[in-house]
Amino acid sequence: MLLLNDSKLSTTLMTAYGTFAQWEQTDTFWSSPLETALNAPFADVKRYCEFDARMIPKPPEALQALRSLLIEIIQKHSYQIEQEWGPLTKNLEQLMDRGNGPVLRISIYPAGLIGIVNHPHNDIDLFTVIPSATQPGLEIESDDCWKSVKIASNELILLSGELIHAFGGPQPTLHRVVSNGSLRMSASLFVNADPALQINGTSVGSLVAQRLAHVRGEHHEVQHRNQDDGEPDHPSSS
């Protein structure tokens, strides 16, 4: 896990959460499909939207601004990330999906829920960028126990995913979300790998599509732009 900070993050993040809370109550809000983490007993209880560079459907500008800022922070600290998580088989620019780019997800967990609301899982991406949520609850597994992660409003953390490990980086970070009963909003930026890259003879795009098909089940029909590289629609992770 890496910790970064940026002075512009707090204001942009709070504006995005406020906009999302209002948008989620309108008829124009579009919710992405339910997901069930691997080996979880039931789907996570949340509503969320996610989008990449294509922005289809187009989200509110405040959410677009948050995605742009998170990408800017990652680009600014790319050398530090490579040094902390190396030696990678390629540099981050070569590993990252430069077509559709990172996927921003904003989630809302309803009030009244106590306990695990996002089941333990690794993300199947290079890494996931997580700024502060509106309530605590994020936990990571460390030394065979769950530890709460505190993130200030001007900070974000990077959780390593399965694919960065496949390209020489650290082990993926197992994480979950536990609710204290309050309504909770959170943001995650999934930094995905180039879908054309190969791992043991299989394209990254195919690996991600298979995971999406599994966690989203009948709620999601995996779409391929190109049967050769197996690039799915919105390749985020659970």
DODREN-186774 format. One record per residue (C-alpha): x, y, z; residue in one letter. Coordinates in steps of 0.05 Angstrom, whole numbers, padded with zeros to 5 digits, always signed. Layout:
XYZa;...
//
This chain:
+00000+00000+00000m;+00026+00068-00019l;+00003+00135+00009l;+00004+00199-00033l;-00025+00268-00021n;-00046+00329-00061d;-00071+00397-00037s;-00125+00400-00091k;-00156+00333-00074l;-00200+00351-00014s;-00243+00403-00049t;-00250+00364-00114t;-00269+00301-00076l;-00321+00333-00032m;-00352+00367-00092t;-00356+00301-00128a;-00389+00266-00069y;-00440+00322-00062g;-00456+00319-00136t;-00461+00244-00134f;-00508+00244-00075a;-00556+00291-00112q;-00550+00255-00179w;-00562+00187-00147e;-00632+00211-00127q;-00652+00231-00197t;-00682+00194-00256d;-00620+00208-00297t;-00575+00166-00251f;-00549+00102-00281w;-00526+00046-00235s;-00474-00005-00256s;-00489-00080-00246p;-00487-00117-00180l;-00422-00153-00163e;-00407-00214-00120t;-00335-00219-00099a;-00301-00286-00110l;-00324-00336-00056n;-00372-00285-00025a;-00440-00312-00003p;-00480-00256-00035f;-00473-00192-00077a;-00447-00129-00046d;-00502-00081-00025v;-00486-00015-00058k;-00505+00029-00117r;-00449+00055-00160y;-00430+00084-00226c;-00365+00077-00263e;-00335+00106-00327f;-00270+00110-00365d;-00245+00158-00419a;-00304+00142-00464r;-00353+00172-00413m;-00412+00134-00440i;-00462+00150-00411p;-00433+00218-00393k;-00429+00230-00318p;-00434+00298-00283p;-00374+00345-00293e;-00354+00341-00219a;-00343+00266-00226l;-00303+00277-00290q;-00260+00328-00253a;-00245+00279-00197l;-00223+00226-00247r;-00178+00276-00282s;-00146+00298-00217l;-00133+00227-00193l;-00100+00210-00260i;-00058+00274-00255e;-00034+00254-00185i;-00014+00184-00210i;+00024+00213-00268q;+00060+00261-00222k;+00083+00204-00177h;+00094+00151-00230s;+00169+00147-00216y;+00157+00138-00141q;+00107+00083-00155i;+00156+00046-00200e;+00210+00052-00148q;+00166+00027-00092e;+00135-00030-00131w;+00191-00051-00177g;+00226-00083-00209p;+00168-00085-00259l;+00176-00120-00326t;+00157-00054-00361k;+00149+00018-00336n;+00080+00041-00316l;+00067+00078-00381e;+00079+00014-00420q;+00036-00028-00373l;-00024+00019-00368m;-00085+00018-00413d;-00073+00080-00456r;-00137+00072-00495g;-00196+00076-00448n;-00153+00094-00388g;-00168+00085-00314p;-00240+00072-00291v;-00270+00116-00237l;-00322+00084-00193r;-00363+00122-00142i;-00405+00080-00094s;-00458+00093-00043i;-00473+00044+00014y;-00542+00056+00046p;-00550+00073+00119a;-00572+00019+00168g;-00522-00034+00146l;-00476-00063+00200i;-00416-00107+00183g;-00384-00127+00117i;-00415-00090+00058v;-00358-00102+00008n;-00332-00172+00015h;-00258-00189+00018p;-00226-00188-00051h;-00165-00170-00093n;-00174-00124-00152d;-00154-00151-00221i;-00119-00088-00244d;-00050-00057-00237l;-00070-00018-00176f;-00130+00017-00146t;-00128+00090-00124v;-00172+00104-00064i;-00183+00173-00034p;-00220+00187+00031s;-00291+00162+00037a;-00347+00199+00074t;-00345+00147+00130q;-00291+00099+00155p;-00295+00025+00137g;-00239+00006+00090l;-00196-00050+00117e;-00137-00088+00089i;-00110-00156+00109e;-00041-00151+00141s;-00004-00203+00184d;-00065-00249+00181d;-00113-00197+00210c;-00157-00140+00185w;-00131-00070+00197k;-00171-00006+00188s;-00142+00044+00138v;-00148+00118+00155k;-00143+00166+00096i;-00143+00242+00105a;-00184+00286+00058s;-00121+00307+00019n;-00092+00237+00016e;-00102+00175-00026l;-00076+00104-00021i;-00055+00056-00076l;-00073-00017-00068l;-00034-00066-00111s;-00075-00110-00157g;-00067-00179-00186e;-00039-00155-00253l;+00017-00112-00225i;+00039-00173-00186h;+00039-00213-00251a;+00086-00160-00281f;+00136-00163-00225g;+00103-00120-00172g;+00080-00135-00101p;+00027-00185-00079q;-00044-00159-00089p;-00075-00125-00029t;-00135-00162+00000l;-00186-00112+00024h;-00258-00103+00046r;-00307-00051+00072v;-00343-00055+00139v;-00402-00010+00153s;-00418+00024+00219n;-00490+00036+00199g;-00480+00105+00168s;-00491+00122+00095l;-00422+00118+00062r;-00396+00144-00005m;-00329+00124-00033s;-00288+00131-00096a;-00240+00083-00130s;-00198+00093-00192l;-00180+00026-00224f;-00115+00033-00262v;-00120-00022-00313n;-00067-00057-00354a;-00062-00054-00429d;-00112-00108-00452p;-00066-00131-00507a;-00010-00151-00459l;+00000-00226-00450q;+00005-00267-00386i;+00023-00340-00397n;-00006-00338-00467g;-00071-00304-00448t;-00087-00231-00461s;-00100-00185-00403v;-00166-00166-00436g;-00189-00238-00434s;-00169-00247-00361l;-00207-00185-00340v;-00268-00204-00381a;-00269-00273-00348q;-00267-00241-00279r;-00323-00192-00296l;-00366-00249-00322a;-00355-00286-00257h;-00367-00230-00207v;-00425-00199-00245r;-00457-00264-00266g;-00525-00257-00299e;-00525-00182-00282h;-00473-00166-00335h;-00461-00187-00407e;-00387-00180-00422v;-00377-00141-00485q;-00316-00149-00530h;-00292-00095-00575r;-00242-00141-00606n;-00244-00216-00602q;-00169-00218-00610d;-00151-00178-00548d;-00215-00192-00508g;-00223-00121-00483e;-00285-00116-00438p;-00330-00057-00426d;-00306-00018-00364h;-00254-00068-00340p;-00256-00053-00265s;-00246-00105-00212s;-00273-00143-00152s;
//
